[in-house]
Amino acid sequence: MSETRTALKELLKALKTDRDELRVQMQLGANELKEELKNEWEVTERGWGTLREKLREAGASISENAGDIGDELGEFSEQAREVGEKAAAEIRDGYQRVRSLLKRNK
């Protein structure tokens, strides 16, 4: 497995762990959640879905075109990693905002 793919998998795993933990916290405090928290969660969830879909598409594209793109594969992998890391950072920031709102709401 390429270094880029491994790094992206680890990044997704960490984000999924954060997501799962926050989901539980939100369910436990659902009666007291403010609209701001719900909105932040929804925005971040859309980002999560978009990131996963883009990575799936990129993986499918690489698999389908591996023979055709040859030397460009390394460049594409680097671009995919950069896009994935940027999107993951935005999602991580969103989860941090949700976490902060949960703490403030206690």
C-alpha positions in Angstrom: 0.0 0.0 0.0 1.4 3.4 -0.9 2.5 5.8 1.7 -0.2 8.3 0.6 -3.0 5.8 0.8 -1.8 4.6 4.3 -1.6 8.2 5.5 -5.1 8.9 4.2 -6.5 5.8 5.8 -5.0 6.7 9.2 -6.4 10.2 8.8 -9.9 8.9 8.1 -9.7 6.4 11.0 -8.8 9.3 13.4 -11.7 11.4 12.0 -14.1 8.5 12.3 -13.1 8.0 15.9 -13.8 11.7 16.7 -17.0 11.5 14.8 -18.2 8.4 16.7 -17.3 9.9 20.1 -19.1 13.2 19.3 -22.2 11.4 18.1 -22.5 9.6 21.4 -22.0 12.8 23.4 -24.6 14.6 21.2 -27.1 11.8 21.8 -26.6 11.9 25.5 -27.2 15.6 25.6 -29.7 15.8 22.8 -32.4 17.4 24.9 -30.2 20.4 25.7 -28.5 20.9 22.3 -28.8 24.4 20.8 -29.5 25.0 17.2 -25.9 26.3 16.7 -24.6 22.8 17.6 -27.0 21.0 15.3 -26.0 23.3 12.4 -22.3 22.9 13.0 -22.8 19.1 13.1 -24.7 19.1 9.9 -22.1 21.2 8.1 -19.3 18.9 9.3 -21.2 15.8 8.4 -21.6 17.0 4.8 -17.9 17.6 4.7 -17.3 14.1 6.0 -19.5 12.6 3.3 -17.8 14.7 0.6 -14.3 13.7 1.7 -15.2 10.0 1.7 -16.9 10.2 -1.7 -13.9 12.1 -3.2 -11.5 9.5 -1.9 -13.6 6.7 -3.2 -13.7 8.4 -6.6 -10.0 9.0 -6.6 -9.3 5.4 -5.7 -11.6 4.1 -8.4 -10.0 6.5 -10.9 -6.5 5.3 -10.0 -7.6 1.6 -10.3 -9.2 2.1 -13.6 -6.5 4.2 -15.2 -3.3 2.9 -13.5 -2.0 1.5 -16.8 -2.7 4.7 -18.7 -1.3 7.3 -16.3 2.0 5.8 -15.5 4.3 8.5 -14.2 1.4 10.8 -13.5 0.2 8.4 -10.8 2.7 9.7 -8.2 1.8 13.3 -8.9 -1.9 12.4 -8.7 -1.3 10.6 -5.4 0.4 13.7 -4.0 -2.5 15.9 -5.1 -5.0 13.5 -3.6 -3.1 13.5 -0.3 -3.1 17.3 -0.2 -6.8 17.5 -1.0 -7.6 14.8 1.6 -5.5 16.5 4.3 -7.1 19.9 3.7 -10.6 18.5 3.8 -9.8 16.4 6.8 -8.4 19.5 8.6 -11.7 21.3 7.9 -13.7 18.4 9.3 -11.4 18.1 12.3 -12.0 21.8 12.9 -15.7 21.3 12.6 -15.6 18.4 15.1 -13.6 20.6 17.5 -16.2 23.4 17.2 -18.9 20.7 18.0 -16.8 19.5 21.0 -16.5 23.1 22.3 -20.2 23.7 21.9 -20.9 20.5 23.8 -18.6 21.6 26.7 -20.2 25.0 26.7 -23.7 23.5 26.8 -23.0 21.3 29.9 
